[in-house]
Amino acid sequence: MQDRIEKTQTGSQAQRDPVVEAYKRDVDRSPLRENLRRSPTERVANLAALQRLAKEAQRAGRFRQAPH
């Protein structure tokens, strides 16, 4: 692993893992890039909003599953 890091840092191309390349083909990385453009404060705020949404969805699921 260290050897691959050193090769990448020196500018020579490290050998690509064909399994990783196959998975990357099917992954949309644009949301990751978009998130990295945000400031750390914005990322934390988005995470907090996502956690609130998850809690609300969890509560809604519990309410729906209550016996009638």
HTML snippet that shows the backbone in 3Dmol.js (N, CA, C, O; Angstrom):
<script src="https://3Dmol.org/build/3Dmol-min.js"></script>
<div id="view" style="width:600px;height:400px;position:relative"></div>
<script>
const pdb = `
ATOM      1  N   MET A   1       0.833  -1.192   0.000  1.00  0.00           N
ATOM      2  CA  MET A   1       0.000   0.000   0.000  1.00  0.00           C
ATOM      3  C   MET A   1       0.872   1.248   0.000  1.00  0.00           C
ATOM      4  O   MET A   1       0.637   2.169  -0.782  1.00  0.00           O
ATOM      5  N   GLN A   2       1.871   1.286   0.865  1.00  0.00           N
ATOM      6  CA  GLN A   2       2.768   2.440   0.931  1.00  0.00           C
ATOM      7  C   GLN A   2       3.436   2.665  -0.420  1.00  0.00           C
ATOM      8  O   GLN A   2       3.625   3.805  -0.847  1.00  0.00           O
ATOM      9  N   ASP A   3       3.794   1.569  -1.091  1.00  0.00           N
ATOM     10  CA  ASP A   3       4.431   1.680  -2.398  1.00  0.00           C
ATOM     11  C   ASP A   3       3.502   2.375  -3.388  1.00  0.00           C
ATOM     12  O   ASP A   3       3.949   3.210  -4.174  1.00  0.00           O
ATOM     13  N   ARG A   4       2.201   2.036  -3.356  1.00  0.00           N
ATOM     14  CA  ARG A   4       1.238   2.667  -4.262  1.00  0.00           C
ATOM     15  C   ARG A   4       1.110   4.152  -3.958  1.00  0.00           C
ATOM     16  O   ARG A   4       0.996   4.965  -4.874  1.00  0.00           O
ATOM     17  N   ILE A   5       1.129   4.513  -2.675  1.00  0.00           N
ATOM     18  CA  ILE A   5       1.023   5.918  -2.290  1.00  0.00           C
ATOM     19  C   ILE A   5       2.240   6.682  -2.803  1.00  0.00           C
ATOM     20  O   ILE A   5       2.103   7.771  -3.361  1.00  0.00           O
ATOM     21  N   GLU A   6       3.412   6.120  -2.617  1.00  0.00           N
ATOM     22  CA  GLU A   6       4.626   6.786  -3.072  1.00  0.00           C
ATOM     23  C   GLU A   6       4.618   6.965  -4.578  1.00  0.00           C
ATOM     24  O   GLU A   6       5.000   8.027  -5.069  1.00  0.00           O
ATOM     25  N   LYS A   7       4.195   5.960  -5.322  1.00  0.00           N
ATOM     26  CA  LYS A   7       4.139   6.071  -6.778  1.00  0.00           C
ATOM     27  C   LYS A   7       3.182   7.188  -7.193  1.00  0.00           C
ATOM     28  O   LYS A   7       3.474   7.959  -8.107  1.00  0.00           O
ATOM     29  N   THR A   8       2.046   7.265  -6.517  1.00  0.00           N
ATOM     30  CA  THR A   8       1.071   8.297  -6.848  1.00  0.00           C
ATOM     31  C   THR A   8       1.624   9.681  -6.545  1.00  0.00           C
ATOM     32  O   THR A   8       1.420  10.614  -7.322  1.00  0.00           O
ATOM     33  N   GLN A   9       2.314   9.819  -5.435  1.00  0.00           N
ATOM     34  CA  GLN A   9       2.841  11.114  -5.048  1.00  0.00           C
ATOM     35  C   GLN A   9       3.984  11.559  -5.951  1.00  0.00           C
ATOM     36  O   GLN A   9       4.184  12.760  -6.136  1.00  0.00           O
ATOM     37  N   THR A  10       4.725  10.635  -6.508  1.00  0.00           N
ATOM     38  CA  THR A  10       5.837  11.018  -7.371  1.00  0.00           C
ATOM     39  C   THR A  10       5.380  11.293  -8.795  1.00  0.00           C
ATOM     40  O   THR A  10       6.169  11.761  -9.617  1.00  0.00           O
ATOM     41  N   GLY A  11       4.132  11.014  -9.094  1.00  0.00           N
ATOM     42  CA  GLY A  11       3.615  11.343 -10.412  1.00  0.00           C
ATOM     43  C   GLY A  11       3.498  10.155 -11.339  1.00  0.00           C
ATOM     44  O   GLY A  11       2.779  10.249 -12.335  1.00  0.00           O
ATOM     45  N   SER A  12       4.162   9.041 -11.073  1.00  0.00           N
ATOM     46  CA  SER A  12       4.000   7.872 -11.932  1.00  0.00           C
ATOM     47  C   SER A  12       2.679   7.204 -11.587  1.00  0.00           C
ATOM     48  O   SER A  12       2.252   7.211 -10.432  1.00  0.00           O
ATOM     49  N   GLN A  13       2.049   6.640 -12.574  1.00  0.00           N
ATOM     50  CA  GLN A  13       0.709   6.100 -12.385  1.00  0.00           C
ATOM     51  C   GLN A  13       0.770   4.745 -11.670  1.00  0.00           C
ATOM     52  O   GLN A  13       1.468   3.836 -12.118  1.00  0.00           O
ATOM     53  N   ALA A  14       0.038   4.616 -10.561  1.00  0.00           N
ATOM     54  CA  ALA A  14      -0.047   3.350  -9.846  1.00  0.00           C
ATOM     55  C   ALA A  14      -0.938   2.405 -10.647  1.00  0.00           C
ATOM     56  O   ALA A  14      -1.823   2.847 -11.379  1.00  0.00           O
ATOM     57  N   GLN A  15      -0.702   1.112 -10.505  1.00  0.00           N
ATOM     58  CA  GLN A  15      -1.506   0.132 -11.221  1.00  0.00           C
ATOM     59  C   GLN A  15      -2.920   0.151 -10.671  1.00  0.00           C
ATOM     60  O   GLN A  15      -3.120   0.142  -9.456  1.00  0.00           O
ATOM     61  N   ARG A  16      -3.891   0.177 -11.555  1.00  0.00           N
ATOM     62  CA  ARG A  16      -5.295   0.256 -11.148  1.00  0.00           C
ATOM     63  C   ARG A  16      -5.849  -1.138 -10.892  1.00  0.00           C
ATOM     64  O   ARG A  16      -5.552  -2.089 -11.615  1.00  0.00           O
ATOM     65  N   ASP A  17      -6.660  -1.233  -9.849  1.00  0.00           N
ATOM     66  CA  ASP A  17      -7.297  -2.487  -9.488  1.00  0.00           C
ATOM     67  C   ASP A  17      -8.531  -2.658 -10.376  1.00  0.00           C
ATOM     68  O   ASP A  17      -9.426  -1.814 -10.340  1.00  0.00           O
ATOM     69  N   PRO A  18      -8.598  -3.724 -11.167  1.00  0.00           N
ATOM     70  CA  PRO A  18      -9.739  -3.880 -12.089  1.00  0.00           C
ATOM     71  C   PRO A  18     -11.080  -4.013 -11.378  1.00  0.00           C
ATOM     72  O   PRO A  18     -12.107  -3.610 -11.923  1.00  0.00           O
ATOM     73  N   VAL A  19     -11.088  -4.569 -10.175  1.00  0.00           N
ATOM     74  CA  VAL A  19     -12.350  -4.694  -9.424  1.00  0.00           C
ATOM     75  C   VAL A  19     -12.843  -3.312  -9.013  1.00  0.00           C
ATOM     76  O   VAL A  19     -14.028  -3.007  -9.152  1.00  0.00           O
ATOM     77  N   VAL A  20     -11.941  -2.479  -8.510  1.00  0.00           N
ATOM     78  CA  VAL A  20     -12.304  -1.120  -8.116  1.00  0.00           C
ATOM     79  C   VAL A  20     -12.786  -0.344  -9.336  1.00  0.00           C
ATOM     80  O   VAL A  20     -13.790   0.366  -9.265  1.00  0.00           O
ATOM     81  N   GLU A  21     -12.088  -0.473 -10.435  1.00  0.00           N
ATOM     82  CA  GLU A  21     -12.484   0.231 -11.662  1.00  0.00           C
ATOM     83  C   GLU A  21     -13.872  -0.207 -12.125  1.00  0.00           C
ATOM     84  O   GLU A  21     -14.648   0.620 -12.605  1.00  0.00           O
ATOM     85  N   ALA A  22     -14.194  -1.488 -11.990  1.00  0.00           N
ATOM     86  CA  ALA A  22     -15.517  -1.987 -12.397  1.00  0.00           C
ATOM     87  C   ALA A  22     -16.610  -1.377 -11.531  1.00  0.00           C
ATOM     88  O   ALA A  22     -17.660  -0.991 -12.045  1.00  0.00           O
ATOM     89  N   TYR A  23     -16.379  -1.287 -10.227  1.00  0.00           N
ATOM     90  CA  TYR A  23     -17.380  -0.684  -9.343  1.00  0.00           C
ATOM     91  C   TYR A  23     -17.505   0.818  -9.587  1.00  0.00           C
ATOM     92  O   TYR A  23     -18.613   1.354  -9.564  1.00  0.00           O
ATOM     93  N   LYS A  24     -16.395   1.496  -9.818  1.00  0.00           N
ATOM     94  CA  LYS A  24     -16.430   2.942 -10.039  1.00  0.00           C
ATOM     95  C   LYS A  24     -17.283   3.304 -11.244  1.00  0.00           C
ATOM     96  O   LYS A  24     -17.901   4.369 -11.276  1.00  0.00           O
ATOM     97  N   ARG A  25     -17.317   2.434 -12.219  1.00  0.00           N
ATOM     98  CA  ARG A  25     -18.085   2.694 -13.439  1.00  0.00           C
ATOM     99  C   ARG A  25     -19.567   2.859 -13.123  1.00  0.00           C
ATOM    100  O   ARG A  25     -20.266   3.603 -13.811  1.00  0.00           O
ATOM    101  N   ASP A  26     -20.059   2.168 -12.083  1.00  0.00           N
ATOM    102  CA  ASP A  26     -21.481   2.189 -11.743  1.00  0.00           C
ATOM    103  C   ASP A  26     -21.833   3.143 -10.610  1.00  0.00           C
ATOM    104  O   ASP A  26     -22.973   3.150 -10.147  1.00  0.00           O
ATOM    105  N   VAL A  27     -20.888   3.939 -10.161  1.00  0.00           N
ATOM    106  CA  VAL A  27     -21.129   4.834  -9.032  1.00  0.00           C
ATOM    107  C   VAL A  27     -21.125   6.278  -9.505  1.00  0.00           C
ATOM    108  O   VAL A  27     -20.186   6.728 -10.161  1.00  0.00           O
ATOM    109  N   ASP A  28     -22.186   6.997  -9.164  1.00  0.00           N
ATOM    110  CA  ASP A  28     -22.267   8.425  -9.488  1.00  0.00           C
ATOM    111  C   ASP A  28     -21.525   9.185  -8.397  1.00  0.00           C
ATOM    112  O   ASP A  28     -22.000   9.271  -7.264  1.00  0.00           O
ATOM    113  N   ARG A  29     -20.376   9.730  -8.730  1.00  0.00           N
ATOM    114  CA  ARG A  29     -19.552  10.426  -7.735  1.00  0.00           C
ATOM    115  C   ARG A  29     -19.863  11.915  -7.655  1.00  0.00           C
ATOM    116  O   ARG A  29     -19.237  12.629  -6.872  1.00  0.00           O
ATOM    117  N   SER A  30     -20.804  12.393  -8.439  1.00  0.00           N
ATOM    118  CA  SER A  30     -21.112  13.826  -8.413  1.00  0.00           C
ATOM    119  C   SER A  30     -21.624  14.299  -7.050  1.00  0.00           C
ATOM    120  O   SER A  30     -21.269  15.406  -6.642  1.00  0.00           O
ATOM    121  N   PRO A  31     -22.446  13.517  -6.313  1.00  0.00           N
ATOM    122  CA  PRO A  31     -22.838  13.992  -4.972  1.00  0.00           C
ATOM    123  C   PRO A  31     -21.633  14.123  -4.028  1.00  0.00           C
ATOM    124  O   PRO A  31     -21.597  15.023  -3.188  1.00  0.00           O
ATOM    125  N   LEU A  32     -20.660  13.237  -4.165  1.00  0.00           N
ATOM    126  CA  LEU A  32     -19.461  13.338  -3.336  1.00  0.00           C
ATOM    127  C   LEU A  32     -18.687  14.607  -3.655  1.00  0.00           C
ATOM    128  O   LEU A  32     -18.242  15.322  -2.757  1.00  0.00           O
ATOM    129  N   ARG A  33     -18.535  14.874  -4.941  1.00  0.00           N
ATOM    130  CA  ARG A  33     -17.819  16.090  -5.346  1.00  0.00           C
ATOM    131  C   ARG A  33     -18.554  17.339  -4.872  1.00  0.00           C
ATOM    132  O   ARG A  33     -17.941  18.298  -4.403  1.00  0.00           O
ATOM    133  N   GLU A  34     -19.877  17.310  -5.004  1.00  0.00           N
ATOM    134  CA  GLU A  34     -20.688  18.448  -4.582  1.00  0.00           C
ATOM    135  C   GLU A  34     -20.537  18.684  -3.074  1.00  0.00           C
ATOM    136  O   GLU A  34     -20.421  19.826  -2.631  1.00  0.00           O
ATOM    137  N   ASN A  35     -20.540  17.611  -2.298  1.00  0.00           N
ATOM    138  CA  ASN A  35     -20.392  17.745  -0.855  1.00  0.00           C
ATOM    139  C   ASN A  35     -19.014  18.292  -0.490  1.00  0.00           C
ATOM    140  O   ASN A  35     -18.891  19.085   0.444  1.00  0.00           O
ATOM    141  N   LEU A  36     -17.986  17.880  -1.210  1.00  0.00           N
ATOM    142  CA  LEU A  36     -16.632  18.351  -0.908  1.00  0.00           C
ATOM    143  C   LEU A  36     -16.447  19.829  -1.244  1.00  0.00           C
ATOM    144  O   LEU A  36     -15.518  20.464  -0.746  1.00  0.00           O
ATOM    145  N   ARG A  37     -17.314  20.377  -2.077  1.00  0.00           N
ATOM    146  CA  ARG A  37     -17.248  21.813  -2.388  1.00  0.00           C
ATOM    147  C   ARG A  37     -17.798  22.655  -1.238  1.00  0.00           C
ATOM    148  O   ARG A  37     -17.527  23.853  -1.151  1.00  0.00           O
ATOM    149  N   ARG A  38     -18.566  22.024  -0.362  1.00  0.00           N
ATOM    150  CA  ARG A  38     -19.155  22.741   0.772  1.00  0.00           C
ATOM    151  C   ARG A  38     -18.126  22.933   1.878  1.00  0.00           C
ATOM    152  O   ARG A  38     -17.141  22.201   1.975  1.00  0.00           O
ATOM    153  N   SER A  39     -18.380  23.928   2.698  1.00  0.00           N
ATOM    154  CA  SER A  39     -17.505  24.163   3.850  1.00  0.00           C
ATOM    155  C   SER A  39     -17.788  23.099   4.913  1.00  0.00           C
ATOM    156  O   SER A  39     -18.854  22.484   4.895  1.00  0.00           O
ATOM    157  N   PRO A  40     -16.864  22.877   5.826  1.00  0.00           N
ATOM    158  CA  PRO A  40     -17.131  21.925   6.913  1.00  0.00           C
ATOM    159  C   PRO A  40     -18.388  22.277   7.701  1.00  0.00           C
ATOM    160  O   PRO A  40     -19.126  21.383   8.114  1.00  0.00           O
ATOM    161  N   THR A  41     -18.638  23.558   7.912  1.00  0.00           N
ATOM    162  CA  THR A  41     -19.842  23.984   8.630  1.00  0.00           C
ATOM    163  C   THR A  41     -21.099  23.584   7.868  1.00  0.00           C
ATOM    164  O   THR A  41     -22.065  23.115   8.470  1.00  0.00           O
ATOM    165  N   GLU A  42     -21.097  23.763   6.556  1.00  0.00           N
ATOM    166  CA  GLU A  42     -22.250  23.374   5.744  1.00  0.00           C
ATOM    167  C   GLU A  42     -22.446  21.860   5.770  1.00  0.00           C
ATOM    168  O   GLU A  42     -23.579  21.381   5.808  1.00  0.00           O
ATOM    169  N   ARG A  43     -21.354  21.111   5.750  1.00  0.00           N
ATOM    170  CA  ARG A  43     -21.466  19.647   5.789  1.00  0.00           C
ATOM    171  C   ARG A  43     -22.065  19.185   7.109  1.00  0.00           C
ATOM    172  O   ARG A  43     -22.894  18.275   7.123  1.00  0.00           O
ATOM    173  N   VAL A  44     -21.660  19.796   8.217  1.00  0.00           N
ATOM    174  CA  VAL A  44     -22.208  19.424   9.523  1.00  0.00           C
ATOM    175  C   VAL A  44     -23.687  19.781   9.587  1.00  0.00           C
ATOM    176  O   VAL A  44     -24.483  19.007  10.119  1.00  0.00           O
ATOM    177  N   ALA A  45     -24.064  20.924   9.061  1.00  0.00           N
ATOM    178  CA  ALA A  45     -25.473  21.328   9.054  1.00  0.00           C
ATOM    179  C   ALA A  45     -26.305  20.343   8.227  1.00  0.00           C
ATOM    180  O   ALA A  45     -27.407  19.976   8.633  1.00  0.00           O
ATOM    181  N   ASN A  46     -25.798  19.922   7.096  1.00  0.00           N
ATOM    182  CA  ASN A  46     -26.506  18.945   6.262  1.00  0.00           C
ATOM    183  C   ASN A  46     -26.637  17.605   6.980  1.00  0.00           C
ATOM    184  O   ASN A  46     -27.677  16.950   6.907  1.00  0.00           O
ATOM    185  N   LEU A  47     -25.581  17.207   7.670  1.00  0.00           N
ATOM    186  CA  LEU A  47     -25.621  15.951   8.425  1.00  0.00           C
ATOM    187  C   LEU A  47     -26.657  16.032   9.542  1.00  0.00           C
ATOM    188  O   LEU A  47     -27.400  15.076   9.766  1.00  0.00           O
ATOM    189  N   ALA A  48     -26.712  17.156  10.242  1.00  0.00           N
ATOM    190  CA  ALA A  48     -27.692  17.336  11.311  1.00  0.00           C
ATOM    191  C   ALA A  48     -29.110  17.267  10.743  1.00  0.00           C
ATOM    192  O   ALA A  48     -29.991  16.660  11.352  1.00  0.00           O
ATOM    193  N   ALA A  49     -29.335  17.878   9.592  1.00  0.00           N
ATOM    194  CA  ALA A  49     -30.661  17.830   8.963  1.00  0.00           C
ATOM    195  C   ALA A  49     -31.020  16.398   8.566  1.00  0.00           C
ATOM    196  O   ALA A  49     -32.169  15.981   8.712  1.00  0.00           O
ATOM    197  N   LEU A  50     -30.056  15.658   8.074  1.00  0.00           N
ATOM    198  CA  LEU A  50     -30.285  14.263   7.699  1.00  0.00           C
ATOM    199  C   LEU A  50     -30.618  13.419   8.928  1.00  0.00           C
ATOM    200  O   LEU A  50     -31.470  12.532   8.861  1.00  0.00           O
ATOM    201  N   GLN A  51     -29.955  13.690  10.041  1.00  0.00           N
ATOM    202  CA  GLN A  51     -30.244  12.961  11.270  1.00  0.00           C
ATOM    203  C   GLN A  51     -31.651  13.273  11.785  1.00  0.00           C
ATOM    204  O   GLN A  51     -32.348  12.384  12.274  1.00  0.00           O
ATOM    205  N   ARG A  52     -32.063  14.533  11.673  1.00  0.00           N
ATOM    206  CA  ARG A  52     -33.432  14.891  12.071  1.00  0.00           C
ATOM    207  C   ARG A  52     -34.447  14.164  11.201  1.00  0.00           C
ATOM    208  O   ARG A  52     -35.458  13.671  11.700  1.00  0.00           O
ATOM    209  N   LEU A  53     -34.180  14.097   9.902  1.00  0.00           N
ATOM    210  CA  LEU A  53     -35.069  13.397   8.980  1.00  0.00           C
ATOM    211  C   LEU A  53     -35.141  11.907   9.329  1.00  0.00           C
ATOM    212  O   LEU A  53     -36.221  11.317   9.302  1.00  0.00           O
ATOM    213  N   ALA A  54     -34.008  11.306   9.652  1.00  0.00           N
ATOM    214  CA  ALA A  54     -33.987   9.887  10.003  1.00  0.00           C
ATOM    215  C   ALA A  54     -34.788   9.626  11.276  1.00  0.00           C
ATOM    216  O   ALA A  54     -35.520   8.640  11.356  1.00  0.00           O
ATOM    217  N   LYS A  55     -34.654  10.504  12.270  1.00  0.00           N
ATOM    218  CA  LYS A  55     -35.418  10.338  13.507  1.00  0.00           C
ATOM    219  C   LYS A  55     -36.912  10.458  13.245  1.00  0.00           C
ATOM    220  O   LYS A  55     -37.710   9.690  13.783  1.00  0.00           O
ATOM    221  N   GLU A  56     -37.281  11.421  12.418  1.00  0.00           N
ATOM    222  CA  GLU A  56     -38.699  11.608  12.083  1.00  0.00           C
ATOM    223  C   GLU A  56     -39.239  10.383  11.350  1.00  0.00           C
ATOM    224  O   GLU A  56     -40.353   9.940  11.631  1.00  0.00           O
ATOM    225  N   ALA A  57     -38.476   9.836  10.424  1.00  0.00           N
ATOM    226  CA  ALA A  57     -38.904   8.640   9.693  1.00  0.00           C
ATOM    227  C   ALA A  57     -39.027   7.451  10.634  1.00  0.00           C
ATOM    228  O   ALA A  57     -39.940   6.637  10.491  1.00  0.00           O
ATOM    229  N   GLN A  58     -38.121   7.347  11.591  1.00  0.00           N
ATOM    230  CA  GLN A  58     -38.175   6.264  12.562  1.00  0.00           C
ATOM    231  C   GLN A  58     -39.427   6.377  13.428  1.00  0.00           C
ATOM    232  O   GLN A  58     -40.103   5.382  13.689  1.00  0.00           O
ATOM    233  N   ARG A  59     -39.728   7.595  13.867  1.00  0.00           N
ATOM    234  CA  ARG A  59     -40.946   7.804  14.670  1.00  0.00           C
ATOM    235  C   ARG A  59     -42.191   7.472  13.851  1.00  0.00           C
ATOM    236  O   ARG A  59     -43.123   6.850  14.360  1.00  0.00           O
ATOM    237  N   ALA A  60     -42.208   7.878  12.604  1.00  0.00           N
ATOM    238  CA  ALA A  60     -43.361   7.607  11.736  1.00  0.00           C
ATOM    239  C   ALA A  60     -43.543   6.103  11.557  1.00  0.00           C
ATOM    240  O   ALA A  60     -44.671   5.610  11.529  1.00  0.00           O
ATOM    241  N   GLY A  61     -42.441   5.381  11.435  1.00  0.00           N
ATOM    242  CA  GLY A  61     -42.522   3.930  11.302  1.00  0.00           C
ATOM    243  C   GLY A  61     -43.081   3.267  12.542  1.00  0.00           C
ATOM    244  O   GLY A  61     -43.869   2.326  12.446  1.00  0.00           O
ATOM    245  N   ARG A  62     -42.680   3.751  13.708  1.00  0.00           N
ATOM    246  CA  ARG A  62     -43.189   3.200  14.973  1.00  0.00           C
ATOM    247  C   ARG A  62     -44.693   3.479  15.101  1.00  0.00           C
ATOM    248  O   ARG A  62     -45.460   2.611  15.518  1.00  0.00           O
ATOM    249  N   PHE A  63     -45.097   4.687  14.742  1.00  0.00           N
ATOM    250  CA  PHE A  63     -46.502   5.061  14.846  1.00  0.00           C
ATOM    251  C   PHE A  63     -47.346   4.184  13.934  1.00  0.00           C
ATOM    252  O   PHE A  63     -48.427   3.739  14.321  1.00  0.00           O
ATOM    253  N   ARG A  64     -46.860   3.936  12.734  1.00  0.00           N
ATOM    254  CA  ARG A  64     -47.607   3.148  11.761  1.00  0.00           C
ATOM    255  C   ARG A  64     -47.739   1.692  12.192  1.00  0.00           C
ATOM    256  O   ARG A  64     -48.743   1.047  11.888  1.00  0.00           O
ATOM    257  N   GLN A  65     -46.747   1.170  12.890  1.00  0.00           N
ATOM    258  CA  GLN A  65     -46.743  -0.233  13.280  1.00  0.00           C
ATOM    259  C   GLN A  65     -47.505  -0.490  14.590  1.00  0.00           C
ATOM    260  O   GLN A  65     -47.622  -1.636  15.025  1.00  0.00           O
ATOM    261  N   ALA A  66     -48.015   0.565  15.209  1.00  0.00           N
ATOM    262  CA  ALA A  66     -48.753   0.397  16.469  1.00  0.00           C
ATOM    263  C   ALA A  66     -50.019  -0.406  16.227  1.00  0.00           C
ATOM    264  O   ALA A  66     -50.660  -0.256  15.187  1.00  0.00           O
ATOM    265  N   PRO A  67     -50.389  -1.264  17.186  1.00  0.00           N
ATOM    266  CA  PRO A  67     -51.615  -2.063  17.010  1.00  0.00           C
ATOM    267  C   PRO A  67     -52.855  -1.168  16.968  1.00  0.00           C
ATOM    268  O   PRO A  67     -52.903  -0.126  17.622  1.00  0.00           O
ATOM    269  N   HIS A  68     -53.842  -1.583  16.203  1.00  0.00           N
ATOM    270  CA  HIS A  68     -55.063  -0.770  16.041  1.00  0.00           C
ATOM    271  C   HIS A  68     -56.092  -1.149  17.051  1.00  0.00           C
ATOM    272  O   HIS A  68     -57.181  -0.575  17.069  1.00  0.00           O
TER     273      HIS A  68
END
`;
const viewer = $3Dmol.createViewer("view");
viewer.addModel(pdb, "pdb");
viewer.setStyle({}, {cartoon: {color: "spectrum"}});
viewer.zoomTo();
viewer.render();
</script>
